């Protein structure tokens, strides 16, 4: 009898999704839960995006624009990258899958930092590839070690900048040195899902590197800063050659109609963007100060989330807080068993998190 899944699929561990808040509340017998686990925008979606969805909801009987013409034009205006060098995706996740499906052959190698976004390894192994994971150094991406890990059969390198879950960034100088030393046939996927929150001028920025490195692929998302996570919309920037190959593999209607319309509107919502950034900055200041007063250590961050080292183990603290209606993220799957990760919430949510954490720590 033939084996059903391809080799390696049985060894994959499913991505650990959280249950709907409503179901958790029903199971635990609680109400009024807050979710600080998925790095979402606490303000909700861009108001301009919501307005655009309402005005265009009657069009959903039509297929979406398979070329993403208007959204690509908007992104081109924002980034100064030609539309032909832009590809849209059903979230950044689809762009990761498209990269692997387009360029990775079974048996070839991908290099990544670890811990990092868990989807990279899952997609690579699901396609029959091999992953070399290079440990973070002091919870920072170690580009020198990653460069040494690249072998003849390496096809791709994944770098999330800022890194998830550490929140650290790679400097411009280190990134340039890494790219200059790279074999000319290796593709670098630079995942900037949280790049919109970075204020450090010394941090590497994909837009500044694209013209010098034709095999660099930069990923961005509308999920975080613009609050459109539920619509699944992201985009990639690269050379015309890379984007052309990916478009040959891409499904013709991969980004839905309302997602394209909402993303176009969100790019014009400058007031919402500034309000989001201010909310994150103020929330970080409050949370860091409160944790210092509690004697707990945390990782500095360039994102809308950060790591907290907790006694008793991250999973135990996560479960204790969950029972009190505060949803965080245990870091066991990232190899950080003594940490939890939270994203910045609204003022009252941040305050509730601190009160709850004090309670469960006794």
N, C-alpha and C positions, 0 to 999 in steps of 0.2 A: 504493500500500500504506500502511495506517495506521501511524503511529508508535506503537511499543509503550509506552514509558514516558511519563508526563506531562511537560510542559515543566519543565526544571530537574533532573530526577532523574539524568540522565546526568552532570550537573556535580557531583553530590555525591561526596564522598570517604568511603568506608566507614570506620566507627569502627575504629581499629587495635587489635584484641584481641590479647592475648598467647597463645602456645601453651601447652598443658598442660605443667606442669613435667616430667612423665614423658617427653613427647615431646622437649622441649629436652635433657634429659639423654641420651636415646638418640642424638639427632643430634650432640651435642657430645662424647659419650663421657665424661660426668662423672656423679658421684653426689652425693647429699646437698646439693642446691641449696637456697637460701633465697630467698624472694620478698618483696621490699620495694617492689613496684611499684604495688599497687592499693589502698593505704590501708585494708587489711583489719585485723581485730583479731588480733594475734599470739597471743592466749591461746586462740583458737578460739571456738566458740559458747558462749553461756550454758549452764551445766550444768543449770539448771532447764528451759531450753528443750529440751535433749536428752532429759531425763527425760520431759517432756510428749510429745515425739514418739514415744518408745518406747511409752508407755502408750496412745497413740491411733493407732498405725500400722495397727491392724486396721480402722480406719474409712475407709480410703482408697477403698473401693468406693462410698462415698457422695459426692454433690456437696457442695462446701463451702457454708457459710452465705453466701448471696448478699448479705445485708445487713451481714455482719460484726458482728452484734449484740454479742457478748461482748467482742470486741476494742475496739469503739467505746466500750463502757461503761468499759473499763479506761483507755483514752486520755482519756476525759472526766474520770475521777477524777484523773488525773495533771495535766491541763491546765486543768481548770475550764471547758472548752468543751463546750457541749451536743452530744450525739451527732449531732443533725441538722446540725451544722456541721462534721462530720468525714467525710472520704471516704478509703477505703483504696485502695491501688494495688499493682500487681505491681512493687514497687520504685518509687523516685521517678521513674524513667524513664517509667513508664506515666502518672503524674500529669502530667508535662510534655506527653506526647502528648494526654492528655485535655483539658488546657487549650487546646492548639492546635486540636484537632478541634472543641471546643465553641464557641470564641470567635473564632478567626481565619478570616477569609474570604480567598480568593485575592487577591493584590495588596496586602493590608494589611501594615503594618510592625510589626516588633518591635525594640525597643532592648535591647542587652545591653552589658556591659562586655567588654573583651578584653585578655588571655586570660581565659577562663572555662571552665565545663564545656562540652565540645564538643557535647553532645547537643542543647542549645538550638537552635543554628543548623541542625543537621541536620534536626530535626523541622520547624522553621519552613519551610525551603526545600522539604522534601518535601511540605508542604501547600500550596505555591504562594505563600508569603509572602516578604517581603523583610526582611533583617536589617541594622540599623545597629549597627556595633560601635564602642564608645567606648573608646579606649585607657586602660589603667590609668595612674594618675599616681603615679610612684614605687612601682609594683606595688601600689597601693591603688585601690579602686573610686572613680571620680571622679563623684560624684552631681551635682555642679554641671554638668559637661559632659554627663552623661546627660540631665539635665533640659532642657538646650538642644537636645538631639538629638530630643526628642519633637515630632512634627509632627501635623497634622490627621488623617493616615491611620494614626497609631500606635495599635495596639490593646493591646499588651502590653509590659511591661518585665520582664526577667529580672535578678535580683540574687542572686548566691550569697554568703551571709554566714555563715561565713567564705568568702572567695574560694578557688576551686580553679583555678589551682595555687599562688597566692601565700601563702595562709594568713592574709591580713590580714582585719580586720573593719571594719565601718562603725560609727561611733559613734551613740548614741541621738539626739544633737542633730542630726547630719547627716541621719539617716534621717527624723526627724520633719519637718525643714525640707523635705526632698525630697517627702514624701507630702503635706504641706500645700499645696505649690505645684503639685501634679499636676492635670492636667485631670480632671474628674469622671467621664469615660468611659474611662479607661485602667486596665487591670488590672495590678497589680504582683505578680509571682511571686517570693516571697522564699524562696530555697532554703537551708534550714538543715541540710543533710545532716551537717555537722560541728559543729552548734550545741551538741551535748552536751559538747564538749571546751572550750568557751569559759569562762574564769574571770574575764575582764575585766568588771567591773561597769559600765563605761561603754559596752560594746558594745550595739548595737541588738538587741532581742529581739522576734521576731514576736508572741508572745503578748501583749505589752504594747501592741501597736498595732492588733490586730484590731478591737476594738470601735469605734474611731474611724474606721476606713477599711474600708467594706464591700466594696471591690474589691481588698483585699489577700488574697493566697492564700499561706499558709505551708506549706512542705513539710518533712517530717521522714522519717527512715529508721531501720530496725532493722539496717542492714548494718554500721555502723561500731562504735558503742559496744556493741551487744548481740551482735555477731559472727554475724549471720544473713544475710550477703550472698548465700549460695547459695540461700536460700529466696525471695528477691525479695519484700520486704514493706516498704511505706512508707505514710505517711498525710499527708493535707492538711487544713488548718484554714482556714476562711473564713466568710463570711456564709452564711446559709441559702439565699439567692438563688443565689449562685455554686455551692454544692454541689448544689443541686437541678438546675441546668442540666447540670452535669457528670454527675450520675447518670442523666440521660436519654440520654447518649451512652455511658456505661460499659457494658461487657459484664457480664452478670448474675453470672457466677462468675469474676471477674477475679483474685481472691486465693485461692490454694489452701488446702485444709483444714489441712494441717500447718503452713503458714506462720502462719495465724491462731492456732492453738493454741500454737505456739512463741513467738509475739510476746506473747501474754497471759502466759505463764509468765516470759518474759524481763523484763517490766516489774516483776515481783516480785523479781528477782534482784539485790538491792541490793549484796550482797557482791561479786558479779562486776563490777558497774558500778564500784565503788570500786577494785577490783583493776586494772581496765582503765585507769582514770584515773591511778592511781599508776604503772603500767607505762609509760604515755606520758610522764608527768612525769619520771620517773627516766631514761628513755631519752633524752629531749631534753637533759637536763642533761649526760649522758655524751657524746652525739654532738656537741653544741655545743662542749664543752670540748676534745674530741679534734680537731675541725676547726680550732678556734682555734690549737691547738698546731701544726697542719700549715700554718697560714697561709692557709687557705681561707675565703672569705666565704660566708655563708648568710643566708637570710631568716628573721627571727623569725616565729613562727607561733602561731596560736590553735587549731591542729588536731592531728591525729595524724600529720601529714606536713609536710615542708618542702623548700624549694629549696636546692640547693647549686650555687654557681658553680664550674665546673671548667675548668682549662686544657685545650687540645687539642680542645675541643668536647664537648657533652653526648653526642652520638650515639657518638662514638669511645670515650668512657669507658664508656658503657653497654655497648657491644659487647665491650670488653676485660674488663669485670667479669662479663658474661654467660658468657664462656668459662671463668671460674673459679667458676661456680655461684652468683653473686650477681646476682639479677634486680632492676634498678632501672628507672626510667622516664626515657627521653630526652624533652626538652621541645620538640623541633623542631615538632611539630604545634601547639604553643601559641605559637610564635614566639620561644621562649627557647632559642636554639640553643647557648648556652654554659652551660646548666644541666642538672642531673638532679634528679629528685624522688624522695625515698624516704619510706616510712612508718616509724614506730617499730616495731622488732621486739622479740623477747625479748632479754635481756641478752647471751646468747651470739651471737645474730644481729647485734646492733649492733656487738659487738666484731669479729666476722668481717668485717662491712662495712668498718670502719675499716682492718683489716689488709689487705684486698683493695684498697681504694682507694689505700693507701700503695704497694702493689706495682705497680699499673697506672700510677701517676703517677711511678714510678721514684724 
